[in-house]
């Protein structure tokens, strides 16, 4: 009889333990909303390969099309998309988009930040401040007479998208978005990485943003770092690796 009771107690303990484990697993569901923010000289269509992977894996993906007319308006455009989500979101920024998500990431719906070859400014810092600290290899970014920036088409592939097909890089150069110079000098007011967990993909062959600057910013922000042997457009040339980092962030910040 004692043996039977011991078996029953053991079985009950297993049942309770299994139930607790199942409850914990169910509550630790990953964040399902992903918001992607592009950077200078590009638009949201560049995220297509990453978006397809994330969508295939069950994520709800939204792509912000910033107007690139001012830093304030780019942050507002991003906030508008974040507010439209039905729950918490992972905010992902490439290049200048990193500055945008650093400000917009203070939104209560943002659970975590992912930087792709991106800027992670501190309070009071602008892209100009950071690039002065550690200049990039390229000298091909120029300004128009009316206050916009553009990437010299002659150097576009070599310095911006060296690891994408030549025809694709040529089309990107001819269709590039020219951002307002104001966004280059506009400072971040409140960096979300000080209160939100962050991840950073460092593009080790980047000639548009100094890879050492990417490493330094990520270290300062205590971002979890993954290095990829990529040009500046890691989201185009290494979409699987980029998507993997985003999914890790979504899992790590999931509700518990």
C-alpha positions as CSV (number, residue, x, y, z in Angstrom):
1,X,0.0,0.0,0.0
2,X,2.8,2.4,0.9
3,X,4.5,1.6,-2.4
4,X,1.3,2.5,-4.3
5,X,0.9,5.8,-2.4
6,X,4.5,6.7,-3.3
7,X,3.9,6.0,-6.9
8,X,0.8,8.1,-6.9
9,X,2.6,11.0,-5.2
10,X,5.4,10.7,-7.7
11,X,3.0,10.7,-10.6
12,X,1.1,13.7,-9.2
13,X,4.4,15.6,-8.9
14,X,5.3,14.8,-12.5
15,X,1.9,16.1,-13.6
16,X,2.2,19.3,-11.7
17,X,5.8,19.8,-12.9
18,X,4.8,19.2,-16.5
19,X,1.9,21.6,-16.2
20,X,4.1,24.3,-14.8
21,X,6.6,23.8,-17.6
22,X,3.9,24.0,-20.2
23,X,2.5,27.1,-18.6
24,X,5.9,28.8,-18.5
25,X,6.6,27.8,-22.1
26,X,3.2,29.1,-23.2
27,X,3.7,32.4,-21.4
28,X,7.2,32.9,-23.0
29,X,5.8,33.4,-26.5
30,X,8.0,35.6,-28.6
31,X,7.0,39.1,-29.7
32,X,5.2,38.7,-33.0
33,X,5.3,42.2,-34.4
34,X,8.4,43.4,-36.3
35,X,8.8,47.0,-37.6
36,X,11.6,47.6,-40.1
37,X,13.1,51.0,-40.6
38,X,15.4,51.8,-43.6
39,X,18.3,54.2,-43.7
40,X,19.8,56.8,-46.0
41,X,19.8,56.4,-49.8
42,X,17.3,53.5,-49.7
43,X,13.6,52.8,-49.2
44,X,11.6,50.1,-47.5
45,X,11.6,47.8,-50.5
46,X,15.1,46.7,-49.6
47,X,13.7,44.8,-46.6
48,X,11.8,42.4,-48.8
49,X,14.1,39.4,-48.4
50,X,14.2,39.8,-44.6
51,X,10.5,40.4,-44.5
52,X,9.8,37.2,-46.4
53,X,11.8,35.1,-44.0
54,X,10.1,36.7,-40.9
55,X,6.7,36.3,-42.4
56,X,7.4,32.7,-43.3
57,X,8.3,32.1,-39.7
58,X,5.0,33.5,-38.4
59,X,5.9,37.1,-37.7
60,X,3.7,40.2,-38.5
61,X,6.0,42.5,-40.4
62,X,5.5,46.2,-41.1
63,X,7.9,48.4,-43.1
64,X,8.2,52.1,-42.4
65,X,8.6,54.4,-45.4
66,X,10.2,57.5,-43.7
67,X,9.9,60.6,-45.8
68,X,13.6,61.5,-44.9
69,X,12.6,65.2,-44.9
70,X,13.6,65.7,-41.3
71,X,14.6,63.6,-38.3
72,X,11.4,64.7,-36.5
73,X,9.2,63.6,-39.3
74,X,11.0,60.3,-39.7
75,X,10.5,59.5,-36.0
76,X,6.9,60.5,-36.4
77,X,6.4,58.1,-39.4
78,X,8.0,55.3,-37.4
79,X,5.9,56.0,-34.3
80,X,2.8,55.9,-36.4
81,X,3.5,52.4,-37.5
82,X,4.5,51.2,-34.0
83,X,1.2,52.6,-32.7
84,X,-0.7,50.6,-35.3
85,X,0.6,47.3,-33.9
86,X,-1.7,45.1,-31.9
87,X,0.8,44.4,-29.2
88,X,4.5,44.7,-28.4
89,X,7.0,45.1,-31.3
90,X,10.6,44.7,-32.1
91,X,11.9,47.8,-33.8
92,X,14.7,47.3,-36.4
93,X,16.8,50.0,-37.9
94,X,19.4,50.1,-40.7
95,X,22.1,52.8,-40.8
96,X,20.4,56.2,-40.2
97,X,17.3,54.1,-39.2
98,X,19.2,53.3,-36.1
99,X,19.0,56.9,-35.0
100,X,15.3,56.9,-35.8
101,X,14.6,53.8,-33.7
102,X,16.8,55.1,-30.9
103,X,14.3,58.0,-30.5
104,X,11.1,56.2,-31.6
105,X,11.9,53.2,-29.4
106,X,10.8,55.0,-26.3
107,X,7.3,54.1,-27.3
108,X,5.7,51.8,-24.7
109,X,4.9,49.2,-27.4
110,X,8.5,48.7,-28.3
111,X,9.9,45.6,-26.5
112,X,13.4,45.7,-28.0
113,X,15.7,47.3,-30.6
114,X,17.8,45.7,-33.4
115,X,20.5,47.7,-35.1
116,X,21.7,46.6,-38.6
117,X,25.0,48.4,-39.5
118,X,23.3,51.3,-37.7
119,X,23.9,54.3,-35.6
120,X,23.1,54.1,-31.9
121,X,23.4,57.7,-30.7
122,X,23.4,58.8,-27.1
123,X,21.4,61.8,-25.8
124,X,22.5,65.0,-27.6
125,X,24.4,63.1,-30.3
126,X,23.8,63.3,-34.0
127,X,25.1,61.3,-36.9
128,X,27.6,64.1,-37.7
129,X,29.0,63.8,-34.2
130,X,29.5,60.1,-34.4
131,X,31.0,60.0,-37.9
132,X,33.4,62.8,-36.9
133,X,34.5,60.6,-34.0
134,X,35.3,57.6,-36.3
135,X,35.0,58.5,-40.0
136,X,33.9,56.0,-42.6
137,X,36.1,54.8,-45.5
138,X,33.9,56.4,-48.2
139,X,34.2,60.0,-49.3
140,X,31.3,59.6,-51.8
141,X,28.5,61.2,-49.7
142,X,27.8,64.7,-51.0
143,X,25.3,67.5,-50.5
144,X,23.0,69.3,-53.0
145,X,22.7,73.0,-53.1
146,X,19.3,72.8,-51.5
147,X,20.4,70.8,-48.4
148,X,20.0,67.2,-49.3
149,X,22.5,64.3,-49.2
150,X,23.2,61.8,-52.0
151,X,25.7,59.0,-52.7
152,X,27.9,59.5,-55.7
153,X,26.7,56.9,-58.2
154,X,30.2,56.2,-59.4
155,X,31.2,54.9,-55.9
156,X,27.8,53.5,-54.9
157,X,28.5,49.9,-55.3
158,X,32.0,49.8,-54.0
159,X,31.3,51.9,-50.9
160,X,27.6,51.1,-50.2
161,X,26.6,47.7,-51.7
162,X,29.7,45.9,-52.7
163,X,28.2,42.4,-52.1
164,X,25.0,42.7,-54.1
165,X,24.8,42.1,-57.8
166,X,26.1,44.9,-60.0
167,X,22.8,45.5,-61.8
168,X,20.9,45.7,-58.5
169,X,23.4,48.1,-57.0
170,X,23.2,50.3,-60.2
171,X,19.4,50.5,-59.8
172,X,19.7,51.3,-56.1
173,X,22.1,54.2,-57.0
174,X,19.7,55.6,-59.7
175,X,16.7,55.3,-57.4
176,X,18.3,56.5,-54.1
177,X,16.4,58.6,-51.7
178,X,18.1,61.9,-50.9
179,X,17.7,62.6,-47.2
180,X,17.5,66.1,-45.8
181,X,20.9,67.2,-44.4
182,X,19.1,68.3,-41.3
183,X,18.6,64.7,-40.2
184,X,22.4,64.3,-40.3
185,X,22.9,67.0,-37.7
186,X,19.8,66.5,-35.6
187,X,20.5,65.1,-32.1
188,X,18.7,62.3,-30.3
189,X,17.0,63.5,-27.2
190,X,16.3,60.3,-25.3
191,X,18.0,57.0,-26.4
192,X,15.7,54.1,-26.0
193,X,18.7,51.7,-25.7
194,X,19.2,52.9,-22.2
195,X,15.9,51.3,-21.1
196,X,15.2,48.7,-23.8
197,X,17.3,45.5,-24.6
198,X,19.1,45.8,-27.9
199,X,21.0,43.7,-30.5
200,X,23.4,44.9,-33.1
201,X,24.7,43.5,-36.4
202,X,28.1,44.8,-37.2
203,X,29.0,44.8,-41.0
204,X,32.7,44.0,-40.9
205,X,33.3,45.2,-44.5
206,X,31.2,48.4,-44.2
207,X,32.6,51.4,-46.0
208,X,29.6,53.7,-45.3
209,X,29.7,53.4,-41.5
210,X,33.0,52.6,-39.8
211,X,32.7,49.0,-38.4
212,X,34.8,50.1,-35.4
213,X,32.2,52.8,-34.8
214,X,29.4,50.2,-35.0
215,X,31.3,48.1,-32.4
216,X,31.9,51.0,-30.1
217,X,28.3,52.2,-30.2
218,X,27.1,48.6,-29.6
219,X,29.4,48.2,-26.7
220,X,28.3,51.4,-25.1
221,X,24.7,50.5,-25.5
222,X,25.3,47.0,-24.1
223,X,23.8,45.5,-27.3
224,X,24.2,41.8,-28.0
225,X,26.5,41.8,-31.0
226,X,26.7,39.6,-34.1
227,X,29.3,40.3,-36.8
228,X,28.6,39.6,-40.4
229,X,31.2,39.8,-43.3
230,X,29.1,42.3,-45.2
231,X,29.0,45.6,-46.9
232,X,26.8,48.4,-45.5
233,X,23.6,46.7,-46.8
234,X,23.7,43.6,-44.7
235,X,20.0,43.3,-44.8
236,X,20.2,42.8,-48.6
237,X,23.3,40.6,-48.8
238,X,22.8,38.5,-45.6
239,X,19.0,38.5,-45.1
240,X,19.0,35.1,-43.3
241,X,21.6,36.2,-40.7
242,X,19.8,39.5,-40.2
243,X,16.4,37.7,-39.8
244,X,17.9,35.3,-37.3
245,X,19.1,38.1,-35.1
246,X,15.7,39.8,-35.2
247,X,14.0,36.5,-34.3
248,X,16.4,36.1,-31.3
249,X,15.4,39.5,-30.1
250,X,11.7,38.6,-30.5
251,X,12.2,35.4,-28.5
252,X,14.3,37.1,-25.8
253,X,11.8,39.9,-25.2
254,X,8.7,37.7,-25.3
255,X,6.1,37.9,-22.6
256,X,6.6,35.8,-19.5
